[in-house]
Amino acid sequence: MPNSQIQNKGIQLFNYSAMFPPVDHADEDGLLAISRNLDSMMLSTAYPRGIFPWPVDEQYILWFAPPLRAILNLDTMNLSRSLRRDFKNKGFEFRINTAFDEVISNCSKRIDGEDTWITRKMIDAYRDFHKKGFAFSFETYNIDGLLVGGLYGIWMNSYFAGESMFYRESGASKFALVNTLEFLRDQAGLKWVDTQMRTPLFERIGAIDIPRERFMHMLKDELNRPVPAEMEHYQLEQRKYL
């Protein structure tokens, strides 16, 4: 995106997270800010404020706080038999946070090998965010012990935002997704997850759009609600940075 287009948007180009404007300053599409830089400090500031990044190319990062936000209520979600049929009897194994680097690397490539929106700048920032205890991977391994699917997301107290999924064997990403959602609901005690946008898969499961103002209230509540004591070990590292 050339500087002229950025200027036409009327949105200031910035490089430091302290300069995030209030979310109600976003335009009609939810575009709030534009930066050249992306790092874990910016991510740790953005997510608690209801903001997430989206790269437009290798140079610029767009920061969004859309007027409608997609969420999935974990108590009413529809994890149907037909969804589970895609991975039934495949011998998959579910693991948590054992291969973050590999998961985000796989998410950055489509199954045909083409690049996705996850740029090198994104990978580097989220890998550092993972090292600081905020970004998590949820993985699918096959019967040969190979990583064949998974997803990653941001988990702070009782707030979780899903980011991206991948698969290398049929049903592997859905296996990771179903197990992740059940883990977050049944063990971590989460009430809902932030899917950011209402994709066909998440709409099928039950995701809905809510107004940004309502989302911000819900976000504040979940950021202030700690996970059960038996889940605290997952978030010990991030406590150093909060």
HELIX and SHEET records of a PDB file:
HELIX    1   1 ASN A    3  LYS A    9  1                                   7    
HELIX    2   2 SER A   17  MET A   19  5                                   3    
HELIX    3   3 VAL A   23  HIS A   25  5                                   3    
HELIX    4   4 SER A   40  ALA A   46  1                                   7    
HELIX    5   5 TYR A   47  ARG A   49  5                                   3    
HELIX    6   6 ARG A   81  ARG A   85  1                                   5    
HELIX    7   7 PHE A  100  CYS A  107  1                                   8    
HELIX    8   8 ARG A  120  LYS A  131  1                                  12    
HELIX    9   9 ALA A  172  ASP A  186  1                                  15    
HELIX   10  10 PRO A  200  ILE A  205  1                                   6    
HELIX   11  11 ARG A  212  LEU A  223  1                                  12    
HELIX   12  12 ALA A  229  GLN A  235  5                                   7    
HELIX   13  13 GLU A  237  LYS A  240  5                                   4    
SHEET    1   A 4 LEU A  13  PHE A  14  0                                        
SHEET    2   A 4 LEU A  31  SER A  35  1                                        
SHEET    3   A 4 ILE A  61  PHE A  64 -1                                        
SHEET    4   A 4 PHE A  52  PRO A  55 -1                                        
SHEET    1   B 3 TRP A 192  GLN A 196  0                                        
SHEET    2   B 3 LEU A  68  ASN A  73 -1                                        
SHEET    3   B 3 ILE A 208  PRO A 211 -1                                        
SHEET    1   C 4 GLU A  93  ILE A  96  0                                        
SHEET    2   C 4 ALA A 135  TYR A 141 -1                                        
SHEET    3   C 4 LEU A 147  MET A 156 -1                                        
SHEET    4   C 4 TYR A 159  TYR A 167 -1                                        
END                                                                             
